[in-house]
């Protein structure tokens, strides 16, 4: 496994974005062939980190994305373009949900000015 000094310096990385898992570990987690993970990367569906030795290291967020990608391709029989669309829509939904939560908080603050957050 890579050490801290093997990893390229990065700005503040959240725990879920920290590169942790080798391709072999991720292929066992997802029960898929490592070549499938390489194809998903080549298609631009995921971008694992790399050590100085060029070993792929996947984060928890990468694994989550790969789980979705693998399911959509393997079980739902979507092509890469379909997977891109689903991933883009999921991202848009997440962004809209965050915006709704923000606006609901502002609305509550306006309705109850004495109990501002």
N, C-alpha and C positions, 0 to 999 in steps of 0.2 A: 504494500500500500504506500501511497505517496506521503511524504512528510510535508510539513508546512513550507519548508524552503524549496521543495520541488514545485510548488504551485506558483504560477505567475502572480505578482502582486496585484491585488484588486482593491477597489474602494470598499467601503463598508458593505458587507454582504450579509443578507438576512440568513437565518439558520436554514430556511427552506431552499435558499439559493446556493448554499455552500456545496461545492463539488466533493462528493464523498465516495460514490460507488463506481467500481470498475464495470466494464461492459459484461463481464462474466457474471457478476453479482446481479446486475439488472436483468440479464437474460433469465437467470433463475427465478428472480422475483416475479417476472412477468410470464414465465414459462414460454419463452420464445427463443428462437435462434439468434445468436449475436449478429448474424448477417442481416437479419430484419432490422435490428437497431441501427446498423450502419446504413442501410437503405433509407430509413426514416431521417437520418442525419443528412444524407446526400440530397434528399428531397427538400431539405430545409424545414422539416417539421419539428426538429429539436436541435439545440446547440450545446452539447456537453462541454464542460471545461476541459482543459488539457494540462498535463504536467509538462515540465521542461523536456521530458523524454517522449512527449506526444501521446501519452496514454490518456484515453478518454476517461473522464470522471463525471459522473452524473449526480445532480442534486436531487433532493426530494421533489422539487417542482418539476424537474426533468422526468423523473419516474412517474409522477402523476400525469403529465402530458403524454408520456409514452404509453401508459396504461390505456388512456383514452384513444390514442392513435391506433394502437394494436387492436383494441376492441372494434373500432370503426372499420378497419381494414379487414381483419380476420373474421369477425362475426357478422358485421353489417354489410360487408363486401363493397365498401366505398372505395373509390380511387383516391389518389393523393389530392387532387383538386377538391373533391368532396370533403376530405378531411380538413384541408385548409379552411374551407368555408365554415365547417362546424366549429373549428377552433377559433376563428375570427368572431363568429356569432357568440360563442361562449364568453369571449373577452368583452364584447360589447355589452352583453347582459350583465356581467360583473361590474363594469363601469357604470351602467345605468342604475343598478341596485345601490351602488355606493352613492351616486348622486341623489337618488330618492331618499336614502337615509339622511344625507346632509340636509336636504330641503325639509324633510320632516322635522329635524332638529331645529332648524330656523323657524319653522311654523310654530312649533311648541313654544319657542322663546318669545315669539310675537304674541301668542295667545296668553301667555303667562309671564309678563315682563318682570314680576317680582321673583320668579323662580328661574332665572336665566342659567343655562348650563355652565 
